Amino acid sequence: MPTKDSLTPVRRSLTSPFPRRTTRSLAAAALLLALAAPQAGATTVTPAPSSSPSSSKDLLTALATQAATALEAYQRALQAQQDAQAAADAAQQELAAADAELAVSREQIGGWASQAYRGTGGLSELSGVAVLLDPRRTGDVSSTLATMDRVGGQYADVVETAEQARARQQAATDRATAAVDAARTTADQALAAKAAADAAVQQQLVAYSASQRTAAGLDPLAPDAAVVDRARAFLSSTQTCAGGILTGFANGLLPVDALCPLYAAPDKVLRADAAHAFEALSQAFQADFGTPLAVTDAYRSLAEQIDVKARKPGLAAAPGTSRHGLGLAVDLGGGVQDAGSVQHQWMDRNAALFGFVNPAWAQGSPGPFEPWHWEFVAA
């Protein structure tokens, strides 16, 4: 069975394999890749023929759904990886406490053994004590307890306590080993989900670019240089709001001054990376519709979530569980709240490019129907 020391290098290897918070959207990175290297992307998807606009629209709709699904799967895998990492951390702390407890017991037994040796037939009568003092040895402690009876009941209690500490240390070792293995597995799964999301978003981008350029009578595989330049400028730009430290704050209890105001809705805030991606999404929406995205709600405090749950029990999430409380969700108006509107259809097709999705649970099959609710899942 691995010892604490053998677990240490494994534990180090479990530091997050990719950033838990990024300054750039996952979808935005895929955008640059798709636009800057269209030939590579062209091998992934076959653009719809220009003579069949309905087929092209169906393809784009299917790819948008695929990208949104992949991004949601990535978000769930990332959460599972973080939960497993927390469990591994807790198991390592438990193991450290068990090690410390056993060390104290061994120190007590060692001191007693020295005294007992001077008043008995020798250390040969204390073989059980030797077992407790040396973690590499195993053996029956019955002889130890027999010796304790001769010397005094209080010493038997010390030995029994040490044996119990040794058992707890072994159990903690087993749990820590299992937790480390689970964290490693979920980290691998999260990386695979991230790769799948990257690929799905890139595929959608290539198909969308091809469709747009084919409709304009241009080569569908050669993106416009200006589009590449704009994408590069966005990716290389720094966030206008860096936000603050959110580690250790519970859902709905985030410090508002550590969040960032939203583009064209400065009274609403999100986590810094989500706000940055939302700015790019809203500007893209504005380019097509003339107005930015209308935000009716964003970060929601615990008190606000309790109030919403009381007023809308069939729609609002339980307080402390909403992604609004993490600064990662927005509710939108301006037409987006209507599932049949052109604004909502635009979001269905394009929002995943910037890391936002209308999650499956909010599409009414099953669950509540909330076409206005969009979550940032490219963190």
HELIX and SHEET records of a PDB file:
HELIX    1   1 LYS A    4  ARG A   12  1                                   9    
HELIX    2   2 LEU A   26  ALA A   36  1                                  11    
HELIX    3   3 PRO A   38  ALA A   42  1                                   5    
HELIX    4   4 PRO A   53  ARG A  118  1                                  66    
HELIX    5   5 LEU A  123  LEU A  126  5                                   4    
HELIX    6   6 SER A  127  LEU A  133  1                                   7    
HELIX    7   7 SER A  142  VAL A  151  1                                  10    
HELIX    8   8 GLY A  153  ALA A  215  1                                  63    
HELIX    9   9 ALA A  225  SER A  236  1                                  12    
HELIX   10  10 VAL A  256  ALA A  258  5                                   3    
HELIX   11  11 ALA A  272  PHE A  289  1                                  18    
HELIX   12  12 LEU A  302  ARG A  311  1                                  10    
HELIX   13  13 ARG A  323  LEU A  326  5                                   4    
HELIX   14  14 VAL A  342  ASN A  350  1                                   9    
HELIX   15  15 ALA A  351  PHE A  354  5                                   4    
HELIX   16  16 ALA A  360  ALA A  362  5                                   3    
SHEET    1   A 2 CYS A 260  LEU A 262  0                                        
SHEET    2   A 2 ALA A 265  LEU A 270 -1                                        
SHEET    1   B 4 VAL A 295  ASP A 297  0                                        
SHEET    2   B 4 ALA A 329  LEU A 332 -1                                        
SHEET    3   B 4 HIS A 373  PHE A 376 -1                                        
SHEET    4   B 4 PHE A 356  VAL A 357 -1                                        
END                                                                             
